């Protein structure tokens, strides 16, 4: 049985290396994986898939949208719509066939963030555009875990954010570190006004692998 409260509450204290520099997000992901059992690690793999464009196809999304875990199901639905919205915009901008490179055969339902995505894509500055797009992903992960504090969904949300920050380390290290510190503050703020004992009961597994 995983002790989610212990693992999640310990995350902020793991941010800094001995010399005061930040531990790379990849190391933080490793800490989370090592702190959880096989069932949860298999859930974490879905977040890896979402950030690996080469792995994404209709079959993967078909499985994801029928997953037993609520966060996986809803986040991957968002990811499908998010990617298709970006592709549709690119196709229009370049005068390409409307269906080119779209992930088809899967109904993602209504995409509430469509307007935000298109507005972000219109931004002429590349880094600003990427920051706006990542902000949409970041906020969606938070929305899906609004009432999840000490369970596997909170960790799934954390991993989504770590992936975003890891990408910014390669684009703009200073920005990546700023985002990382913001994430630490978010997690610390989560514990204010929350009684951990309310979340100390053994957690039920949320869905199949």
C-alpha positions as CSV (number, residue, x, y, z in Angstrom):
1,X,0.0,0.0,0.0
2,X,1.4,3.4,-1.0
3,X,1.7,6.1,1.6
4,X,0.6,9.0,-0.6
5,X,0.5,11.5,2.2
6,X,4.1,10.9,3.1
7,X,5.3,10.9,-0.6
8,X,3.4,14.0,-1.7
9,X,4.2,16.0,1.4
10,X,7.8,15.2,1.1
11,X,8.1,16.4,-2.5
12,X,8.9,20.0,-1.8
13,X,11.8,19.1,0.5
14,X,13.4,17.1,-2.3
15,X,13.7,20.1,-4.7
16,X,17.2,21.3,-3.7
17,X,20.5,19.6,-4.2
18,X,23.3,19.9,-1.5
19,X,24.9,22.9,-3.3
20,X,21.6,24.8,-3.4
21,X,21.0,24.1,-7.0
22,X,17.8,22.5,-8.1
23,X,17.5,18.7,-8.6
24,X,16.6,18.1,-12.3
25,X,12.9,17.2,-12.9
26,X,14.1,13.9,-14.3
27,X,15.5,13.0,-10.9
28,X,12.2,14.1,-9.2
29,X,10.3,11.8,-11.5
30,X,12.6,9.0,-10.5
31,X,11.9,9.7,-6.8
32,X,8.2,9.4,-7.4
33,X,8.5,6.2,-9.4
34,X,10.7,4.6,-6.7
35,X,8.2,5.7,-4.0
36,X,5.2,3.9,-5.6
37,X,4.3,0.3,-6.3
38,X,3.9,-1.4,-9.7
39,X,0.2,-0.5,-10.2
40,X,0.9,3.2,-9.8
41,X,4.0,3.1,-12.0
42,X,1.9,1.6,-14.7
43,X,-0.5,4.6,-14.4
44,X,2.5,6.9,-14.6
45,X,3.4,5.4,-17.9
46,X,0.3,7.0,-19.4
47,X,1.8,10.4,-18.7
48,X,5.0,9.4,-20.4
49,X,2.9,8.4,-23.4
50,X,1.2,11.8,-23.5
51,X,4.5,13.6,-23.8
52,X,5.9,11.2,-26.4
53,X,4.4,12.1,-29.8
54,X,5.9,9.0,-31.4
55,X,3.8,6.7,-29.2
56,X,0.5,8.5,-29.8
57,X,-2.0,7.0,-32.2
58,X,-5.7,6.2,-32.4
59,X,-5.4,2.8,-30.6
60,X,-3.6,4.3,-27.6
61,X,-6.2,7.0,-27.2
62,X,-9.0,4.4,-27.6
63,X,-7.5,2.5,-24.7
64,X,-6.9,5.7,-22.7
65,X,-10.4,7.0,-23.0
66,X,-11.7,3.8,-21.6
67,X,-9.2,3.6,-18.7
68,X,-10.5,2.9,-15.2
69,X,-8.6,5.8,-13.7
70,X,-10.4,9.1,-14.0
71,X,-7.4,11.3,-14.4
72,X,-5.9,9.2,-17.1
73,X,-9.2,9.1,-18.9
74,X,-9.9,12.8,-18.8
75,X,-6.4,14.0,-19.3
76,X,-5.8,11.9,-22.3
77,X,-9.2,13.1,-23.8
78,X,-7.9,16.6,-23.3
79,X,-4.5,15.7,-24.8
80,X,-6.2,14.2,-27.9
81,X,-8.2,17.4,-28.5
82,X,-5.3,19.6,-27.7
83,X,-3.1,17.9,-30.3
84,X,-5.8,17.8,-32.9
85,X,-6.5,21.5,-32.3
86,X,-2.8,22.4,-32.9
87,X,-2.7,20.2,-36.0
88,X,-5.9,21.7,-37.4
89,X,-4.5,25.2,-36.9
90,X,-1.2,24.3,-38.6
91,X,-3.1,22.8,-41.6
92,X,-5.1,25.9,-42.0
93,X,-2.1,28.2,-41.7
94,X,-0.1,26.2,-44.3
95,X,-3.0,25.6,-46.6
96,X,-2.7,21.8,-46.1
97,X,-5.4,19.2,-46.3
98,X,-7.7,19.6,-43.3
99,X,-7.3,16.0,-42.2
100,X,-3.5,15.8,-42.5
101,X,-1.7,14.4,-39.4
102,X,-5.0,14.4,-37.4
103,X,-5.7,11.6,-35.0
104,X,-9.0,10.3,-36.3
105,X,-11.5,7.6,-35.4
106,X,-11.7,8.7,-31.7
107,X,-14.4,11.1,-30.5
108,X,-12.8,13.4,-28.0
109,X,-16.1,15.2,-27.3
110,X,-16.3,19.0,-26.7
111,X,-13.0,20.8,-26.4
112,X,-13.5,23.7,-24.0
113,X,-10.0,25.0,-24.4
114,X,-10.1,25.3,-28.2
115,X,-10.3,29.1,-28.2
116,X,-7.3,29.4,-25.8
117,X,-5.2,27.1,-27.9
118,X,-5.9,29.0,-31.1
119,X,-5.2,32.3,-29.4
120,X,-1.9,30.9,-28.1
121,X,-0.9,29.6,-31.5
122,X,-1.4,33.1,-33.1
123,X,1.4,34.4,-30.9
124,X,4.4,35.4,-33.0
125,X,7.0,34.9,-30.3
126,X,8.0,31.2,-30.2
127,X,8.9,31.0,-26.5
128,X,5.8,33.0,-25.5
129,X,3.6,30.8,-27.6
130,X,5.1,27.6,-26.0
131,X,4.6,29.1,-22.6
132,X,1.0,29.9,-23.3
133,X,0.3,26.4,-24.6
134,X,2.1,24.8,-21.6
135,X,0.0,27.0,-19.4
136,X,-3.2,25.5,-20.8
137,X,-1.9,22.0,-20.1
138,X,-0.8,23.0,-16.6
139,X,-4.2,24.4,-15.7
140,X,-6.0,21.4,-17.1
141,X,-4.0,19.1,-14.9
142,X,-4.9,21.2,-11.9
143,X,-8.6,21.3,-12.9
144,X,-8.7,17.6,-13.0
145,X,-7.3,17.2,-9.5
146,X,-9.0,20.1,-7.8
147,X,-10.1,17.9,-4.9
148,X,-7.3,15.3,-5.1
149,X,-4.7,15.9,-2.3
150,X,-3.2,12.7,-1.2
151,X,-3.9,10.1,-3.8
152,X,-2.4,8.8,-7.1
153,X,-4.2,11.5,-9.1
154,X,-2.3,14.2,-7.3
155,X,1.0,12.4,-8.3
156,X,-0.2,12.1,-11.9
157,X,-0.9,15.9,-12.0
158,X,2.6,16.5,-10.5
159,X,4.2,14.4,-13.2
160,X,2.4,16.3,-15.9
161,X,3.9,19.5,-14.5
162,X,7.4,18.0,-14.2
163,X,7.3,17.0,-17.8
164,X,6.5,20.6,-18.7
165,X,9.2,22.0,-16.6
166,X,11.7,19.4,-17.9
167,X,11.0,20.7,-21.4
168,X,11.6,24.3,-20.3
169,X,15.0,23.3,-18.9
170,X,16.0,22.6,-22.5
171,X,14.3,25.7,-23.9
172,X,15.1,28.3,-21.2
173,X,16.7,27.0,-18.0
174,X,15.9,30.2,-16.1
175,X,12.2,29.9,-17.0
176,X,12.3,26.2,-16.1
177,X,13.7,26.9,-12.7
178,X,11.1,29.6,-12.1
179,X,8.3,27.2,-13.0
180,X,9.8,24.5,-10.8
181,X,9.8,26.9,-7.8
182,X,6.2,27.8,-8.5
183,X,5.3,24.1,-8.5
184,X,7.0,23.7,-5.1
185,X,5.0,26.6,-3.7
186,X,1.8,25.2,-5.1
187,X,2.4,21.9,-3.3
188,X,3.3,23.6,0.0
189,X,0.2,25.7,-0.3
190,X,-1.9,22.6,-0.8
191,X,-1.3,21.5,2.8
192,X,-2.6,24.7,4.3
193,X,-6.0,24.1,5.9
194,X,-6.0,20.4,5.1
195,X,-6.1,17.7,7.8
196,X,-3.8,14.9,6.6
197,X,-5.7,12.4,8.8
198,X,-8.7,12.8,6.5
199,X,-6.6,11.3,3.8
200,X,-4.7,8.7,5.8
201,X,-7.2,6.0,5.2
202,X,-6.1,3.2,2.8
203,X,-6.8,4.4,-0.7
204,X,-8.8,2.3,-3.1
205,X,-7.1,1.7,-6.4
206,X,-8.5,3.9,-9.1
207,X,-9.1,1.7,-12.1
208,X,-7.3,-0.9,-14.0
209,X,-3.9,-0.5,-15.6
